[in-house]
Amino acid sequence: MAEFENIKNTDEWEVWTPDGWKEFSGVGKTVQYKEYKVTLEDDREIICADTHIFNINGYNIYCQDLNIGDTLDTIDGNKKVTNIENLDSWSNMYDLVDVDGRVYYTDGIASHNTTTVGAYILWYACFNNDKFIGITSNTASSAKDVLNRIKIMYEELPVWLKPGVLEYNKHSIVLDNGTTIMTAATSKDAFRGRTINCLYMDEMAAVDPSWKAEEFWAANYSTITASKHSKIIVTSTPKGLHNLFHRIYSGRNNFKTLCFPWYYHPERGEEWKEETKANMTNVEWQQEHECVGGDTLVNIKNSDSIRMDTLYSLISNSNIDTKIFKNNENIQILTPSGYKDFYGIRKQRKEAIRFHFFENIDSIDVTFNHIFLQNGKEIFSGDLNVGDFLDHQELNSVQIANIQNLGKIEVYDLVSVDGSIYYTNGLKSHNCRFLGSSHTLIDSSTLEFLLEHESDQYFRDLNDRFKIFEKPLEGYNYVLGVDVAKGTGRDYSVCQVLRVDSVDPVDVEQVAIFRNNTTDVYEFSEVIHKICKYYNDAFIMVENNGEGSTIVSNLWWDFENEMLVNSGSKKNNLGIRAHRNTKPTAVLLMKKLIENGNLRIKDSDTINELTGFIQDNNKFYGKDVHDDTIAALYWAVYIFEFDELTENYTFKRFENPEGDEGWGILSDVDDGVADIIEEEDFSWLL
């Protein structure tokens, strides 16, 4: 967003955009900005401001945030960035104002122009005296961008409508009615000492690290909400689960939530969708959930089943195609959680398929990207085959008997259903999903399934440090996975307890967890020994690196616990050593078991850490969250022998023909592990 020194208006010219020639209202000369030079693979060059906005697959990015290898939208298609140079100079820039469609070509590269997004804030400031309005964003510059848009709108107001101005700078506006608008980056010290009457938090999910948003919220929320007339507005694109934005959007609170999918944009149709989708992963795209046929039945409150096309007519009272009609009738739709609100309904014409079922239920017509639920997990209709099962409202599950291609038909979609899932012909359909990051180790649909199935049915022991979901069952084997911390109040010492239901294939369930960050290694050794004995002499998997070496030594020599699994000799290598073979194998095995439903997790702390356990720059770690429960979990599942990750897993005791110098349960883990496990480059996981 540019800050202008001067704007010259015009209504005589048009500019070339991705959508053809478009009108614009003027040309603005900006204040001085830092200059950058960007070069593309076709030798195209552009010199622009550090905060100039380019487009990548339809999404905006500042020039200063570009990386070599990024693909920019150009007049000749997508082109990779080959060089980015900070020229260490400043100069006035020029920008077009109010381009119809917002995007236009500069040197053949798609650029973003000045937009207006602060109308409500300006209205509130003009017509309310002695108020303080705070604007935060993920960065201070982004917050200033919002203020700059408000300034442009203010300058365009007629004189008789404008309050006078006492201060007018890059960070704030003070009007003569006593109202102040101020910007800041999101942090606990933002607006310290101020009483905030209206707070706007832009791109909350993008605040990095996320604890800054948590600190700001904790420092300001109670003060703001103390007034019955205060207002909080939050906008963001989703970026992972279990962050502050996700909790606010998904939680039970006084916020009114609105979801605005891509198709709300009047100039984004199927062609834009297919082009954009081709350049994105499924995880990045899955915010869009597609449609069902007009004869599909849904249940609405205080009425019988109703066809989707009838519901559309009831809400829209119109035959206009491809338009979203708001649910002004306050109709509620039946979901697995009861009757829920939804924003509206849209009607389109798309390629569709019809599913017939062996059970005596109606067939259903859906688009190829419609999302059903299968054992609680999402699946695209286009990925289904004859014989597959789908979750059903009354029959638990139904089996597909036939799939028929229908060509293009009229289809309908409910927009922003509260809770995301609703029933269509008795089948569970997913409407609006709050996505995790595309970089999480566990895919986003699995994370959401875990979040929906975390358990609050447990009791505590060992001074509230041990959470027990299920007591030991006679005749079952159990495995303990252990991650050790110093006990100084920072990282957590964790002991995961898994019940082994099957070993071929593997099927395990989390039944208990010890988690504490003040337990020292000597007490933790005793805790592990007690849990082992309590859970039928459970097998113990402990990483022997760092503080873990003290734990394995105590368990083996002091407690004489023979259930400790060792990767080498009892003299030199007690426990499991993390190296380039063992650790990545354990992580990938955990991922596969969780995503296949063979490892069921109940604990909210474990699930929370999984939502932040990401892949970034070829490494895996907990981003803005601890990952101690995850480490304990992947060491627990490492007890299962494997040949390849796609094979079934078996469970067997270690047999060493050399005598008792080799220990453990894994038959292929010993001092020669590097010779036995196929050499693969797992450096990206370390």
C-alpha positions, 0 to 999 in steps of 0.5 A: 500500500503506497503512501502518496505525496500527490495524486493526479486523477484521470478518467480517460485512460485504461490499463492492461490487466489479467482481465483485459483493459481496466479503468483506474482513477489516477496516478500517485507519486509516492514518498521515497521507498527503498529500491529493489531490482527483481530479475525473472528467468526470461531476463525481464526486470523491474525496479520497485519499492520494498513493499511493492506487491507482486502476485504468486498464484493469485496471492500477494507478496511484498517484494522484500519477502520474495525468494529466488525461485518464487514464481511470479504471475506475468503477462506471459505466464508464470516466471521464476525469480532468478535474482533479487537485488537490494539497491541500497537507494531510495526514490519516489515511486509511482502507483496507479490508484483504484484499478478495476480488479486491483491487479495490473501489469508493470513491465509485464509482471502482475502487480497489486494497486492501492485498495480500500479496506478500512471503511468501517474504521473510518466511519467509526472514527468520524462519527464517534467522539473520544475513541481510541482505535488500534490497528495491529497486523503481523508486521508494523508495515502491514498495519501502516498499510491499513492506515494508509488506505484509511487516509486515502478514503478520508482525503476523498470525503467531502469537506462537510463530512470530514472531522478536522485533523490534529495529527496525521503521520505514518503511524497515527491519525488524531481527529479534532473530535478526540478520536485517535487511530494508531497502528502497531505490530502485534506484541504485548506492549502494543497500545500499552496504557491505552483504553482501546474502544475498537481493535482491528487485528489483521492477519492474526494467524500470520503473526510469527512467532504465534506466542506474540499474538497470544501475549497481545491477546492476554494483555488487552482482551479483558480491558477491551471487553470490559466495555459493553460498547467495545468492538474487536474485528479480526481478519486472517487467512488460516495458517495452521490449527490450534493457534489463537486465530483458529481457537477464536474462529472455531470456539464457542464465544461471542464472535460472529464468524464469517468465511469468505472462500475464493468464489466470493470474488466476482472475477474468479471463475472455474478457469482461475480456479483450475489454473490456481489449483494446478500450482498448489498442493491439495492441502493449500487448495482444500479450503474449497469444498464443492457442491451437490445436485439439486435433488440432494436432501438436507434437513432444516430445523422445524421442517422435513427434509428439503431438496437443495434446489428448493432450499436455494429458491427459498433463500434466494427467491430468484433464478440467477445462476452463480450467485451466493444468496445470504441466509437472511431467513435464519434457517439452520441445517442438520449436522452431527452436532445438531442444527447449525447456522450457515451463511448462505447458498450458491448455485452453479453448473459443473461437471458431476458424478452420481453415486449409487449404493448397495444399501436402500438409500437415495443416490447422490450427485456431486462434483468431483471435488466434493468432500465426504467423510470416510471413517471420520476422515475426508476424501474427495469424491473423485478419489472414491471407487466402487466398493468404498464405504462412506459415513452415514447418518443412520446406517453408520456406513454405506457402500458404493455400488456404482459411479456414473459420470453425469456431465455438467449439471446444476449443483448447489453448495451451502456456504460457511456451515457452523461446524463444517460438516452437514448431512446430504442424503444422510451422508456426512459432507464437509463444507468449510474446513479450517486448514492446517499449514501445508508444512505440518508433518501430519496432513491437515484432514488428519489433524482436524479429525484428531482435534474432533476426537480428543478426549476429556474423559480421564483421571490424574495421578502422580500429583496431577502429572500423569493423565490416565485415559484407560487403566491397564487391561489384563492380557495386553502388551503396552509400550512406553515412549520416553522423551527426557528434559532437564526438569528446569521448567522449560522443556517437558519430560514425557512418557507416552503409554500405548496399548498394543491391540494388534501387531500385524498390522499394527494397531495401537491406542494412547491410553496414558501420558506423563508430562511435566517440566519440573521433574528431575531425571532421577525422579523421572526414572522412578516414575517410568519404572512405576508406570512400566510395572503398572501397565503389565511390565510395559516395554520401555523405549528411551532415547539415550542422547543427552539426559536420556542416558541418565534415565536408561542407566538408572532403569537398567542398573538401579531398578534392574528393569529388563523391559528397557529396549536397547539398541546395542550392548548393555555395557555401551549402548543402553536405550535407543540412540537417535542417529541418521537411521533411527530417528527419521525412521521413527518419525515417518513410521509415526506419521504413517500410523497416525494418518492410516488410523492405526495410532489413535490419540486422545490427549489434547497436549499431544494433538496440540503439538502435532498441529505445530510439528512442521517441515521447514527447510528440510527439518522437522520441529515444533513451530511455536509449540513444544514437541516433547510429546511427539518425540516420546510418541515416535520412540514408542512406535519405533518398537515395531519392526519394519522392512519398508514403510508400506509393508505391514508391521510385526512385533517380535522379541530380539534374538541374538545368536552371539549371546546377551551382549545384544539387547532389545526387541527390534530384530534388526537394530544392533551395533550394525544397524547402518549395515542392515537398514537400507542406506537412504538420505534422511538428512532432511529429517534431522 
